[in-house]
Amino acid sequence: RQHVENGRFSAALKAYRRVQVIDDSCNIEILIHVKKQAAECAREARRELEDRLAQDKITVTGLLDSIRDLGELLELDIPHDPKEAEKVSGSRYRAATLKAVGTYSIGGTSINVREYPPALACLLLQAAHFTSLVTSAIEETDSTTHRIFEGESLSSQGKLDSESKDGTANGTEDPSAQRIKSPVANNNQWKYDVLEARSLATISAVEIIAKWLPRLLEVAIAAREDEKRRAARVTARGTAAKDHQLTPFEVFLDNVAPTVTRLIEHASFCGLGSAPRGSGMDIVMTFGKKSPDKLRQLLKSPLPPSQSSRVGKELAAMVEVLGQSSITLDKLKPLPGEPSSGNIYTMSPLDNSRTLGEQSVMTIERRRCIYAFDICARGCSSRATGSGKFDADALLTCLRTLSEELTRPEQCAGEVEKGCELVIRKCCDGLA
């Protein structure tokens, strides 16, 4: 019991195995009492381990340890207690999402962990947390932009201090960003705050992907390994397998991949606003569809150059995470001969999300080239007109800066060529 109370479940399992040597036909009362108390502690350990699987704050290592301990515990013969439901409230690690013995409700999704192996149950629970987190992030962005439009500043909502990476130092607010709530018509500061909120929402979406996708994949790999072990035991025993068992790949396909796509669409919409004409790219408006016209138009407009450049780097990092995760996800696909191998998966469930992320990065980087050459052309034109100088050094500096900042410079060759032509033409016009 001390091991269970202190979270030392591996030690508790060893102690329970020693108690198992007491035979049911034993007539010694003290030993019978010990065995009953040990069974009660084992049931308590099971409930607490299930609660740990349902937590979203615990580390991946903690989840994997809990999966291992719960799996070993379930292999032992734990007597059923008909009054177990009455004892649930006494668990030290009882999760707030626990609704009944072994049943958890997360973001409106109810999951009974005792219907699945521990690793698969953990994957379902963590996927539910991920879906709930993505939904909350989108709703928060929608709420933030609406409050800004109604006159509340972004700094008053605590967004700049906690999330902005290029704000003022030491958590202090920019005095110009502080203002009294006022009608939108009398102040255009709300426009800058909405654009900044979009930038912060994009960064937040990338952080969610970078944290949760590897987390879910590690749990899924553990579930896949457990699935292989169970299949090997069934084969060795010569028993018939169940008609259909939920697999980790199916959980990723049905529960995780759609949420990832939704989050990527949200990041793309916040970072781009709308797709360039003729690009063939589809940007889904993930929030703000019922907003006032002024706000909706601003939500669909491109970000300013500085924010667009920052967002582009974040989206490029997101695409890299998606690429690595897509490779890892291939390990979860069923092998030929397995019950679920009849479904042929030629593409990774993350391929569509990765394609959208790649298109978003390319759009932002092409815009970055257009912005940079436009600024360079205006400066060179001014110097050519005023001092009769053909400033080739400015064009070279612009090209060097872009080569250092762009993550896919070879894909922006057309924009670079047109930009150089624009700068040279403006210089010639100024000299003429």
HUDANOR-V285703 format. One record per residue. N is the residue number from 1. RES is the residue in three letters. PSI is psi in whole degrees, 0 to 359 (none if undefined). Layout:
N|RES|PSI  N|RES|PSI
This chain:
1|ARG|322  2|GLN|322  3|HIS|317  4|VAL|316  5|GLU|332  6|ASN|9  7|GLY|17  8|ARG|75  9|PHE|328  10|SER|317  11|ALA|323  12|ALA|323  13|LEU|318  14|LYS|319  15|ALA|321  16|TYR|326  17|ARG|323  18|ARG|325  19|VAL|333  20|GLN|343  21|VAL|345  22|ILE|118  23|ASP|151  24|ASP|336  25|SER|5  26|CYS|136  27|ASN|3  28|ILE|116  29|GLU|319  30|ILE|321  31|LEU|323  32|ILE|319  33|HIS|318  34|VAL|317  35|LYS|321  36|LYS|317  37|GLN|322  38|ALA|321  39|ALA|321  40|GLU|319  41|CYS|324  42|ALA|320  43|ARG|322  44|GLU|319  45|ALA|321  46|ARG|316  47|ARG|320  48|GLU|324  49|LEU|321  50|GLU|322  51|ASP|323  52|ARG|322  53|LEU|335  54|ALA|3  55|GLN|142  56|ASP|353  57|LYS|341  58|ILE|149  59|THR|164  60|VAL|321  61|THR|319  62|GLY|321  63|LEU|315  64|LEU|322  65|ASP|319  66|SER|321  67|ILE|315  68|ARG|312  69|ASP|319  70|LEU|322  71|GLY|316  72|GLU|323  73|LEU|320  74|LEU|337  75|GLU|341  76|LEU|159  77|ASP|100  78|ILE|116  79|PRO|143  80|HIS|140  81|ASP|113  82|PRO|341  83|LYS|18  84|GLU|325  85|ALA|329  86|GLU|342  87|LYS|0  88|VAL|322  89|SER|346  90|GLY|1  91|SER|133  92|ARG|326  93|TYR|25  94|ARG|124  95|ALA|148  96|ALA|340  97|THR|358  98|LEU|125  99|LYS|329  100|ALA|178  101|VAL|113  102|GLY|2  103|THR|130  104|TYR|145  105|SER|117  106|ILE|115  107|GLY|33  108|GLY|356  109|THR|123  110|SER|129  111|ILE|126  112|ASN|106  113|VAL|340  114|ARG|357  115|GLU|354  116|TYR|160  117|PRO|154  118|PRO|314  119|ALA|318  120|LEU|322  121|ALA|319  122|CYS|319  123|LEU|318  124|LEU|319  125|LEU|315  126|GLN|325  127|ALA|323  128|ALA|320  129|HIS|317  130|PHE|315  131|THR|316  132|SER|320  133|LEU|318  134|VAL|317  135|THR|316  136|SER|321  137|ALA|318  138|ILE|317  139|GLU|324  140|GLU|319  141|THR|317  142|ASP|314  143|SER|320  144|THR|313  145|THR|324  146|HIS|319  147|ARG|324  148|ILE|316  149|PHE|328  150|GLU|355  151|GLY|357  152|GLU|132  153|SER|156  154|LEU|323  155|SER|328  156|SER|341  157|GLN|359  158|GLY|12  159|LYS|319  160|LEU|320  161|ASP|323  162|SER|335  163|GLU|327  164|SER|131  165|LYS|346  166|ASP|27  167|GLY|193  168|THR|155  169|ALA|163  170|ASN|24  171|GLY|12  172|THR|151  173|GLU|148  174|ASP|120  175|PRO|327  176|SER|341  177|ALA|346  178|GLN|130  179|ARG|160  180|ILE|146  181|LYS|126  182|SER|162  183|PRO|146  184|VAL|324  185|ALA|337  186|ASN|0  187|ASN|127  188|ASN|4  189|GLN|331  190|TRP|329  191|LYS|317  192|TYR|322  193|ASP|322  194|VAL|316  195|LEU|320  196|GLU|322  197|ALA|322  198|ARG|318  199|SER|316  200|LEU|324  201|ALA|323  202|THR|314  203|ILE|318  204|SER|320  205|ALA|319  206|VAL|321  207|GLU|321  208|ILE|315  209|ILE|314  210|ALA|330  211|LYS|314  212|TRP|328  213|LEU|311  214|PRO|325  215|ARG|311  216|LEU|323  217|LEU|322  218|GLU|318  219|VAL|320  220|ALA|321  221|ILE|320  222|ALA|320  223|ALA|323  224|ARG|318  225|GLU|320  226|ASP|322  227|GLU|317  228|LYS|319  229|ARG|318  230|ARG|321  231|ALA|322  232|ALA|321  233|ARG|320  234|VAL|318  235|THR|318  236|ALA|324  237|ARG|344  238|GLY|17  239|THR|158  240|ALA|137  241|ALA|161  242|LYS|156  243|ASP|314  244|HIS|133  245|GLN|137  246|LEU|133  247|THR|158  248|PRO|324  249|PHE|321  250|GLU|323  251|VAL|317  252|PHE|320  253|LEU|319  254|ASP|327  255|ASN|324  256|VAL|310  257|ALA|316  258|PRO|324  259|THR|322  260|VAL|315  261|THR|317  262|ARG|319  263|LEU|322  264|ILE|319  265|GLU|321  266|HIS|314  267|ALA|320  268|SER|319  269|PHE|316  270|CYS|322  271|GLY|330  272|LEU|321  273|GLY|301  274|SER|161  275|ALA|148  276|PRO|151  277|ARG|136  278|GLY|4  279|SER|339  280|GLY|5  281|MET|140  282|ASP|113  283|ILE|116  284|VAL|130  285|MET|101  286|THR|346  287|PHE|168  288|GLY|13  289|LYS|330  290|LYS|16  291|SER|162  292|PRO|155  293|ASP|316  294|LYS|315  295|LEU|319  296|ARG|321  297|GLN|322  298|LEU|324  299|LEU|330  300|LYS|4  301|SER|155  302|PRO|153  303|LEU|155  304|PRO|160  305|PRO|314  306|SER|315  307|GLN|322  308|SER|321  309|SER|318  310|ARG|315  311|VAL|323  312|GLY|319  313|LYS|321  314|GLU|317  315|LEU|325  316|ALA|320  317|ALA|323  318|MET|318  319|VAL|323  320|GLU|319  321|VAL|318  322|LEU|320  323|GLY|314  324|GLN|321  325|SER|324  326|SER|321  327|ILE|317  328|THR|323  329|LEU|335  330|ASP|335  331|LYS|342  332|LEU|349  333|LYS|140  334|PRO|144  335|LEU|157  336|PRO|135  337|GLY|343  338|GLU|155  339|PRO|326  340|SER|10  341|SER|356  342|GLY|332  343|ASN|121  344|ILE|119  345|TYR|100  346|THR|337  347|MET|153  348|SER|144  349|PRO|342  350|LEU|359  351|ASP|317  352|ASN|319  353|SER|319  354|ARG|321  355|THR|316  356|LEU|318  357|GLY|320  358|GLU|317  359|GLN|322  360|SER|317  361|VAL|316  362|MET|319  363|THR|316  364|ILE|319  365|GLU|326  366|ARG|321  367|ARG|322  368|ARG|319  369|CYS|316  370|ILE|314  371|TYR|312  372|ALA|314  373|PHE|330  374|ASP|316  375|ILE|317  376|CYS|319  377|ALA|318  378|ARG|318  379|GLY|317  380|CYS|322  381|SER|320  382|SER|318  383|ARG|325  384|ALA|320  385|THR|319  386|GLY|317  387|SER|3  388|GLY|34  389|LYS|131  390|PHE|100  391|ASP|80  392|ALA|334  393|ASP|323  394|ALA|320  395|LEU|320  396|LEU|319  397|THR|320  398|CYS|317  399|LEU|320  400|ARG|319  401|THR|315  402|LEU|321  403|SER|331  404|GLU|327  405|GLU|328  406|LEU|138  407|THR|341  408|ARG|64  409|PRO|328  410|GLU|335  411|GLN|351  412|CYS|20  413|ALA|320  414|GLY|316  415|GLU|324  416|VAL|317  417|GLU|315  418|LYS|324  419|GLY|318  420|CYS|319  421|GLU|319  422|LEU|315  423|VAL|315  424|ILE|320  425|ARG|318  426|LYS|321  427|CYS|316  428|CYS|319  429|ASP|321  430|GLY|321  431|LEU|330  432|ALA|none
